[in-house]
Amino acid sequence: MTKDWKHTLRGVAFAAVAVVGASSASAQNWPSQSVTIIVPFAAGTTADIMARSLTQFLSDKFGQSFVVDNRAGAAGNIGATAVARAPADGNTLLLATTAQAATNKLMYQNLQFDPERDFVPVALAGKSPVLISARVDAPFSTVKELIDYARANPEKINAGSPGNGTLGHITSILLQSTAGIKFGPAVQYKGAPAIITDLIGKNIDIGFDSMAAYVPLIQSGQVKALAMAGPQRWPKLPNVATVSESGLPGFEATVWYALLAPTGTPADVVAKLNAGLNDFLKSDKAKTLFDDLGLQAGGGTPQDLKAFIASEVQKWGPIIKAADIKF
């Protein structure tokens, strides 16, 4: 080997060591500047409320500013794309939902990001069961009665959800497929307020949506709860059964929230974030907040979240494909 080649190889080796050393030092010092958690939805949504509580907790824990940046639009794809393109230094994170982390890639043909390729999992933050609600004078009060009515009156039930391709919409399709029934054409809205207005106004028969906005309406008798698609009943609505209890064992559909970082983020930064989020979920503040929002706390390791996301893609993929939902 010539002197020139030896010199070149030494230079490459030195550069590699320098890069590794710099990365390690960066991870040890993190966070050394303000950290932004991008929420791909508007202010006031469940994801936004959760993120603001989390950033306050992390700011106190790490002694550095954590802030929320709302980047709403395109089913959360705008915010997710921004994080996918951000430097992988732990200073820009994404509070994703089921859509950005799993189901959008099954529907959108020209996504500017790939969740599996562009993000590393940090931890699952929480889950919110999809609620099946109905107008107060609907001729059914349980999921079993809904199924019986739908079988006797095919394509007569108007079912609302917060938009084509949302988890509420996909859950409606899953229920019809599982029970062997068929509703009328799907009625799509831009969010919970519009669904609630039409349920109260008796313009639609049933709705599929995450449950937080509906609790006071159910408690006041303005909207009827048929069931929630979670693993267990919620203490604030103890009389509302799960779908699984209502004759469809194993039926579960939850909107979930997860903290993700750009691919390439140092592993020990991810570990610090994971520990911080798990500590937050154990705090009294988080427990009170999650109870108010109808959320089940998440937690666990990055590996747990990776496996969970894969299972959700496997679960919803066939449903989305069979319904031919494409954008």
N, C-alpha and C positions, 0 to 999 in steps of 0.2 A: 504493500500500500504506500502510495506517495505521501510526501509531507503535506502537499496541498489537500489531499483527501482526508488525512488525519485531522488537519486543521479545520476542515469543513465539518467533519463529524463531531469534533469537540464543540464547535460553535452551535450546531443543532442541539446537542445534548444540553449545553449550557442554557440555551433559549428555552428548552422544554422544562428544565428545572425552574427557571425563572418564572415561567407561566404558572406552573403548579404552585410555586411559593406565593406568587401574587394572589392566586385564587384562594389559597388557604388563608392568607392574611386578610383578604377581603371578607371571607366568611366569618373569621374570628371577630372582626370589627363590626360586622353587620348587627343592627342598622346604624350606619354613620350619617344618614340623611333621611329626610322625610320619605315615608313609604306610602304609595297610593294603592288603594284597593278599588279597582274599577267595578262598578255595579252596572250591568248592561240593561238597566231598567230605570224608570223615572223615580224621583224622590217620592217617598210615602208608600212605596210598595213593600211587601214583606222582606224581599232581599235587601232593600235599602235600609229599612229599620234595623234588621239584623246586623248589617255591615257597620252602621253607625255605632251601635253598641259594642261591636267587636273592636272597632278602631280605637274607641276610648279606652277599652280594657288593655289593648296591646300598647297603646301610647304610655299608659301607666306602668305596664310591666317592663317595657324595654327602655323607657326614658327617652323616647324619640317620637316624633310626630307621625301618626298614621292617619290618613285622610281618605274620604270617600270621593270618588269622581263618577258621577252618573253619565253613562254614555248609552242612552236608550235608542232603540230603533232596530228594525229588521229582525224581530224575534230574538233580540240579544246578540245578533251576529256582529253588529258594529263594535260594541264593547269588547267582545271576545277577540275580534281581529286586531284591535289596538293592543291587547295584551300579548297576543301571539307574535306581534312585530316588535315588542318592547325588549330592551336589553335584559339578558338573563342574569340579573344581579340581585334579585330579591326585592327590588324597590318598586316594582309594578306587579300587582297580583290581580286575579279575577275571582270574584264571588259568582260562580256559575250556578245555573239551575240545570235540571234534567235536560233541557233543550240544548244549551250550548255545550254541555259535557258529553251528551250521548245521542239524543234523538234528531237534532237538526241535521247532522251529517247524513242521516238516512233519508232526508226529504229534500234538502236544498242542493241543487245541481252545480252551483257555482260558488260554493263557500270559499272564502279567502283564507280559511284556516282548517286544519284537521286536528280535532281535539286529542287524538292519540299521539300524533306526531309533534304537535306544537306546545303541549302542556305537560307538566309533571304534576301528579296529584299531591296535595298537602294533607287534607283531611276532610271527611264528611262533616258538614256543620249541623244539618238537621233535615228532618223530613216532615212534610205536611200532607196528610191524607186527602185524597180527592173526596169531596162531599157530593152526594147525590141528593139534591133538594127538589121540592115540588111546590106548585101553587097550593094555597091552603085548602082549596075546594077540590083538589084532584081526587078522582075516585080510587085512590090507592094510598096507603100510608106506610107500606114496607116494600122492600125490594121484591119479595115474593109476590105481593099483590100487584106490583108494577109489571112483573114478568107475566103473570096470569092475564092482566088486562091487555098487555101488548100482544099476547098470543091470540086473544079473542078479537083484537082490533089492530091487525097488522098495518103498519105505516100510518097510524093515526096520531101517534104521540109526537109532539114537537119538543125536541131536546136542544137546549142551548149550551154553548160552551164559549170560552174566551178566545175564539179564533181557530181557524183551520190549522191543524197540525199541532195545536197545544195539547198538553197532557189531558186536559178535560175532554177535548174532542176525541183523542185516541182511547181514553177510558170508556167513553160512550160506545165506541166501536168494539172494544174488548167485551163489554157487557153484552152487547147484542150477539156477538159471535159465541160467547160462552153459554149464554142462555138459549140460543137458537130463536131469537126474536128479531124484529125489524122495526125501527122507528121511522118517522117521516124524514124528509130532507133535513140535514143538520142546519141549525140556526146559529150563525156565528156572530159573535160580538167582539168589541175591542177591549173588554175587561169586565170585572165583576159588577161595577155600578149599573151598567146597561142590562146585564142579566137579571140583577136584583129588581130593577125597575119593571121589567117585563114579567117576572115571576109574581111580584106584588100586584101588577096590573092584570094578571091572568092572561097574558098574551102568549105565553109558552107554558108547557106542562111541567117540564123538569129541567134541571140545570146540573152541569158537571163542572166543578171548579174547586180550587183549594179553599179551605173552610174558614179562614180567619174573618173575612168580611161578613159572613153569614150568621155568626154566633148570636149577636144581639137580636137579629131578625127572627131567628128560631126561638130564642128565649121569650120574645115578645109576641110570638104567634103570628107574625106576618108572613113567614115562610115555613114550610113543613120539611123536616129532615127525614129522608127515607133511610139512609145508611151512610157510613163513611168507609172508604176503601183502605183503611189502615189495618195494622196487625192487631190492635186492641182498641177498646172504647176510650173516649177522651173524658177525663173527670168533669169537665165543665158541661158536658152533654151526656151524662151517664145513661140516659134512656135511649140514646141513639145507637143502634146495633151496628156492627161491622157487616160488610157485604158477605164476608166469610161465614158469619153467624146466620146469615139470612138465606142459606140454601146453596151458596156457591163457595164451597170450601177452598181455601188457598187464594181466593181472589184478592189482589192487592194492587193498588195504584197510588203512588205518592209523588208529589212534587218535592224534589230534594235540592239541597243547596250544598255546594262544595267549594272549598278554597283551592285554586289552582295557581301555578306559577309557570312562566315561560320555560320551555325545555332548555336545559343547560344551566339552570339555577343550581348553585353549589349544594351538594347533599346536606352539608351541615346547616346551611341557611334554611333548607326545607325542614330539617329536623327541629330547628328553633321555632319555626312557624307552626309546625305540628304540635309541639309542646305548648306553645302559646294558645292555640285554638282549643286544645284539650283542657287547659286550665280555665279558659273562659267558659267552656261548657259546664264545668263543675261549680262555677260561681253562683251565688244566690241571685245576682242580677240576671244572669242568663236563664236560670230556672224560672224566674218570675216572668221574664220577657217571653220565653218559649211557651209557657203556660197560657199567657194572654193571646199569643198568636196561633195557638193550636198546633205547635210544633213538637216533634219528638227529637230530642238531642241526638246528635251523631257522635263523632269522635272516632278513635282508632288510629291506625297507622296509615302512611301513604300507600302501603301495599294493600291494606284493607279497602281503601277507596278505589284503587286500580281494579281490583277484583269485582267490586260492586258495580262500577261503571260498565265493565265488560258484561256482567250479568244483565244489566238493564238494556244494553244494546241487543243482546241475544233475545231478551224478552219481547221488546217492542218492535224489533226489526220485522218479523213476520206479519205483525198486525198492520204496520205502516205499508209494507209491500202489498199485502192483500187489498188494502183500501186504496192503493195507488195514489198516495198523497205525495205530490211533487210540487216543487216551486222552481 
